[in-house]
Amino acid sequence: MVFVLYFLASTSGLAQNPTEESIALYYQGQINGKWNIEMHLSLVEDVLSGSYAYTSQNKSIPIRGSLLENRFTASEYDAAGRIIGTFKGELDEFDHIQGIWRSADGRKEYAFSLERMGPKNRLTTTYPHQFILKKDPFPYEARFSVATCEEDICSGLATINLYDISGKLVQTFFSDDLYMTLDENQKPSVNVILGYDEQSALIFDDFNFDGKADIAIRNGNMGGYGSPTYDVYLYSQNRFVFHIPLSLLVMENLGMFQTDAKRRILTTFTKSGCCWHQTSENGWQNNKIIPLKRITEDATGSNEKVVVTTEIWTGKMWKKSVKTYLQSAYYKE
């Protein structure tokens, strides 16, 4: 089995602070002497940020870690925020990384070896195609550049600089694949979330309903059915911080979640084939995302009926109800 491991430089959300040295690092190598991998790391002081994906699953998994002297450590997380595996190794002048990956239960472990490659620092990189976006009422202007644009599609490596209303640089972000479509005037959209259709490269919103603007940055199409994936950042203590659970919420569903500020709800959508769909509502409790409601529509049977299952979390247990409808009546609109 061959897989590719990505540490996405975009997850750093690097602040332009003169006391912090920000470095983007790129590696290629192997795990277990036979599984080819690529690594993209972002390093701020001693903190590493990133994610990886098995190509057979087309699903990205966020990783956070540290670099202390020459000791490299990075843990991967599941949707509940639990550690499911850890990379540990040593660096040799940043040119090589060698070490062991272990599963959280200790039952699996593989050696890995990496060689540095590609650009050594993306902080000063400006790509050929440049854009400016602003979305009222959010007090920011995004100036960004992306590597490739052909007709009305842009994609590839990108650098995103975020400025406040005074023109001061607030923070710099990176994306390995800032995929976006352009309108008839060759301009990108902002804050568009149209289910299976267009989803913008940048989305400004208050994702945790604390009254502060947050940001989501497009990073490829690694979700189910090739749906958009985003690196999601919450504003905290004068900077944007990469948020693993929100980023996973996007990756595990079909594109960016939708926000309902009045109800303080995040809504996601997923499906399996043509005839099974699920809509989920999620809320916040003690700064953690919790599921609140699920509606599943199952029309996979051959009896021209759809079974609708509604599940509501009461705080202690799921309360479930099941109803069956004729497809012709249920989908009449």
C-alpha positions, 0 to 999 in steps of 0.5 A: 500500500502506497500513501502520501503524508502531507504536513500542510504549511497552511496550518501555521497561520504565522503571525508577523511578530519580530520575536518569532522566526517562521519557517516553512519546511518541505520533505520527501521520504519513506515510511517502513522503507516502502511507503512514499511520503511528502511532508510540509511543515510550518515552524513558529519558534518551537511549535510545528503545525500541519496535517497528513493524508493517506492517498487511498482515503483522500482524507487529511488528518491535522497534526500538531507538535514541537521541535526542541533542539533536534528532537522532532515530535508531532501527534495526529488527532481524530475527530474527538481530539484524541491522539491516535498516533505520534511521530518522533525523530531527530533532525540533522541540520534540518536536512534529514528527519529520521524516527519512528511513528507509533499508534496511540495504543502502541501496537503499531510502529514504523520507521520513517526517513525524510530528506529536505526538498523544495523552497526553504521559506515561503514567508516572502513568496509572492505567486504570479496571480494576485488578488485583494478581497474584503468582506463587510462587516469584517474588519480585514482585507486579504491580499493573496497570491496563488501559483496557477490560474487557467481561465476561471480556475485558480489553484496551487500554492498560495500566500495570504496576507491579512490586513486590518482597516488601518492597513497594518499586516495582521497575519500571514497564512499559507495554503498548499492548494487555494482552489477557487473559481473566478467570476466573469471579471476574473475576481474570486468570491468571498463567503460563498458556500453553495453545497455541491456548487461553489465554495469560496477560497476565503470565508470570514465568519464568527465560527464559535459565536464569541463576537469576533471574526474568524477565518477559513482558508481553502486547502484543496478538495480532500473531502468526500466526493472531492469536496472542498476542505478548509483550514479553520482559524479562530481569533484568540488573544490578538491572532488567528489560531488553527483549530483542529476540530473545526478543520476536521468538521469540514474534512469529514463532511461535504465542504464548509459547514454553515453557521446560524448565529441566532441559534449558535449552530454549525450545520454540516452535510454528508452523503453516500451515493445518490440516495443517502443523505445526512444533515447534522447540527453541532453546537458549542459547550465548554469550548468544545464542539458537540453534536446536537441533532442528526437527520438521515434520509435513506432512500436506498431501498427499492420500494420508492420510499424514503426513511427519515431518521431524526436524532436529537441529543437531550444532554444525556442520550439520543432521542430517535424518531423514524418516519417513512414517506413516499419519495414522490411526496417527500421530494416533491419540491 
